[in-house]
Amino acid sequence: MTKLMLRSKEVRSVFQLLGDHENDISYSVAWGLSQCSSFLKVFLEEVLNWQGEVADVEIRMQQYDQGKGYTDIEIEMAPHFHLIIEAKRGWNLPDYTQLYKYATRASFLQSACQTKRLLVLSECSKEYAVSRLPDDVNGFPVEVISWRDVYQYATESHNHSNHAEKRLLQELNYYLGSLMTMQKQDSNLVYVVSLANGSPLGWDLSWKEIVNTKLRYFHPVGGNGWPKEPPNYIAFRYEGKLQSIHHIDNYEIVTNMSKIFPEAKDEEWGPSFVYHLGPAFSPTKEVKTGSIYPSGRVWCILDTLFTSDTISEARDLTKARLNI
């Protein structure tokens, strides 16, 4: 099949041509819901436990109300239900003021629908979002779903769709998948981090025990130089040399480490990746740290760690290969 390139990136879904901003994503989902009845049925069944037909459902985008702004998506079927959906990219959530504007829109208040809800769509886990959003605004329930949920709804509806709808759902899921936080399974880049002595503050577990005994590691999701997407491999250095390399077999995003580590304090953090590490492996020779700041974190192509005498040499070889 002929490749289509947009700048240096291959276009494999028509939705990629829209872009990757919040409005672009909500337009894509709204189009998918409007064009694939099985997708809409699964969506409404999961969100509302709606078991009825969907032929009379109306989906609206960017509806304006004086002083109340624009809504991302509204889904209504009178006199049954009226949903206002606020879509966010990443781990962002709307504030109370924004939800209150939606909950006091004249069209929403005057709607004769029996069920009226505000729906927040983001990448956040439900647990994280629920803890930061009100249960209701102006008497209307606030529900949360994730982009992963939408991805799953599209997957579930695939077998109940016709050929054209299946193609649309495949393209939509490719598009959503490229925007969500996902591990790059085909990458041979290793994220090399410095493992500190001691323990996280208030923990009855050391950093080295977290890695070597628990086969876990965690860090913030993005910010301060940390990755926004989980790597495929991670390596640890301490005592002046490379100690181990691990494949990241799985990961989760959490905000309370005590739910993963019984030794941790029961407290809320910002969103953090928790990696489930595969067995340790390493070069047969000693690979010293080299010229890297004590707490510095670097990227190395996997094989460079086996052919270099220092991690800094592997880092430099990696930069040369990748032209960065």
N, C-alpha and C positions, 0 to 999 in steps of 0.2 A: 504494500500500500504506500502511496506517495506521502512523504512527510510534509507537514505544515509547520513552519517555524515562525514564532513571533519573537523578534530579536534573536536571542540565543536559546530560547526555550521552545521545546516541541509542544504543539497544541494537539491534545488528544481528546478534548471535549469542547463542544461549542460554547459551553458556559465559561470557559477560560477567556473567551473573547470579551466577555463583559467586564472582567477584572476581578479583584479580590478584596474590595472594600465591603463594608457591612451592607450597604444598599445592594451591591452586586450579588452578594450571597443570598439576601432575602428575595431579590427578584428571581433568582434561579430556583429557589425552593418553591416560591409561589407558582412559577411556571410549571414545575414538575407536578405539584399538587393539582393544578387546573387541567393538565393534559393527561393525567393517569389516574383514573378513578380508583383503581386498587390501592395505589399509594395514598390517596386521600382517605379511603376507607380505613386503612391500617392506622394512619395518623390520628383520625378522629376516634377510632376505637381505643387507642392507647391513651389519648389525652382526655377524652370525655366518656369513654365506655359507650360510644354511640354505635348502635347496631343497625341503624336504618339505612335508607338509600342516600345517595349524595348528589343526585342529578340536579337538585334545586339549590345546591350550595353556591354561594357567591363569595369569591375571593377578591379582595381589593388591596391595592398597594398605594402607599403614599397619599392617604386621605388627609386632607387639611381641615382643621377646625380653628376658627378665629381665637387666638390667644392660647391654643392648646397644642399647636405644632402639628407635625405629620406623624402618622402611624406607619410602621414598617409593613405590616400585613394585618388585614382583618378578614376573618372567616365567619360568615353568617348564614344561617338558614332559619328564617322566621317560620313559626314562632318558637323554634327549639333552642338554638344556641347562637351566641355572638362572642367571638374571641378577638382580642386585640393582642397581637404578637410584637414584642420588642426584641429584635435580633441584635446580638453583640458578637463581635469576633474576639477570640481569645478568652482569657479569664477576666473579662470585664462584665460588670453588671450595672443596670440603670439605678439611679438614686431614687429616693422616695418622691422627690419633686417631679421627676419625669413620669413616674407611674401615676402620681396624683393627677397630672394633666390628662392622662388617658382616661382615668376613672371618673373624671368630671366632664368629659366631652358630652355635648348635648345629644349627639347621635347615639352615644352609648347609653346615656341615662334614659333617653326616650324610647330606646329599643324595647319591643314587647316580648323579646325572647325570654324563655323560662330560665336559661342558664347563661350567665355572663361571667367571663373570666379574663384576667390579664395573664398572658403567657410570656415568660422570659426564656429566650433561646440563646444559649452561649456555650462555650466549651467547658465551663465549670462542671464539676461533679455536682450531683443533686445535693449531696450532703453539705458541700461548701456553699452553694448558692442559697439553700434554705436557711442556713445560719446567718446570712447577711441580708436577706430580704424579708419584708413583712409578710405575715400570713394573709393579710388582705389590705386593700386600700379603698377607702370610702365604701366599705361593705362588700367589695368584690374580691373573691379569692385570687391569690397570686400563685400560679403554678410555674414550675421550672422543668425544662427539658434540655438536653445537650445536643450538640451537633452530631455526636456519636449515636444518639437515639434516632435522629432523623436518618442518618446513614443506615441504621439497622432497619428502620421502617421501610425504606426504599428497597433494601435487600429482601425483606420478608414478602413484599408485594410483587417481586419480580416474577415468581412462578405463576401468578394469577393475572398476568398482563399479556396483551397481544404483542406481536413482534415489534411494532413501532414503539410501544410503551416500554418494552424491555430495553430497547436501544437508548431511549431517553433516560431511563433509570440508571443504566450503566454509565452513561456520560455524566449524569448528575453525581453519582457516587464517586466517580474518578475525580471530579471537581472538588467535592466535599473532602474526600480523602487527602487531596493535595493541600488543603487548607488547615486540616486538623493536626494536632500534635501527634506525630507518628514516628516510629523508629525507622531509620534508613537501613533496611536489612542488607542492602548490597554494598554498603560502604565499608572500606577497609581502613578507615581513619580511626586512630586510637586517641582517646582523650586522656592525657597524662596529668594526674593531680598529685599534689603533695599531701601526704597523710600525716596529720599532726600527732604529737604526743598528747597524753592526757585524754580527757573525756569531754563530750558536750556538756555545757553548764547544767549542773543539777542531775546528770545522768549517772547511773550505776553501771556504766558500760563504756569502755574506751573506744576511741576511733579505730584502733587496730583490731579490737575484738569484733566491731561492727563488720569490718571487711573480712577478716580471716576466720572468724568463728561463725558469724551470722550469714556471711556471704551476701551482705547488703551494703549499699552506699546511698547517700542522699545529698541533694543540693537544691537551691532555689530554682524555680522555673524561670530562666532568663534573668536579666538584671545583673549588674556588676560583673559582666563578662561571662556569666554562666550560660550554658547552651539553652536555647528555647525548644530544642528538639532532642530527644535522647539519642546518644551515639550508639553505635553497634558494639564498640569495644571501649573498655576503660582500663587504665593502668595506674598503679600506685607507686610512688617513690617516697622513701624516707631513709634516714641514715646514709645520705649521700649517694644513693644508687637506686636503680629500678628494682622493685621487689616482686611484682606480679602483674600479669595481664589477664583480664577476664572478658569473656563475651557477656554482654548484657542479655540474659535469656528472657527477661520480662521486666516490666516497670509499671508503676502506678503513681498517680498524683494524689498526694494527701496533704492535709493541713494540721493534723494532730499526730505526732510521731508515737504517742503512747498506744495507738491502735495497731502499730506495727511492732514496736519495741516495748515490752512490758517494763524495761528498765528506764524508760524515758519519762520526763515530766508530762503531766496531763495539761497541755496548754496549746493554744491555737497559734499557728504560724501562717506565713504566706504560703501559697501553693508551692509544693516541693516535689521533685521527682524522687521516688525511692526505687533504686535498681535492684533487681534480683540477679546476682552474679553467678555465672557458670564457674566451673573448676579453674583454678589458677594455672597459668603456664607462663614461661619466661625463657629468654635466651639461655643457652648453656654457659655462656661467658658472662662476666660481670659487666654491667652497663652503668657507668657512673652518671651522676646528674649533669655535670658540666656547668656551663654558664647560664643558669636559670635562677631567677629570684627565688628565695627560700619558699615562698608560698605561690610561686608562679604556676600557671596551668598552660599546657601547650598541646598542640595536635601533631601527631606523627603517623605517617603511613605505616601499617603494621610491619612490613618487611624491613623498614629502615631501623627499627628497634633491634633487629636480629643481626644487622650488618654494621651498625655503628658502635663506636666505643663509648659514646656519651649520648644522653637524651637530647642535649642541645644540638649535637651533630645530626641526629635523626630529625629533629625539628627543622633544621636548616635545609637538609636534603628534601624534606617534604615540601617546604616553601618553594624550592627550586623546581621540583617536579610539577607543582601546581601553579607555578608562575605567580606567586603571591608574595 
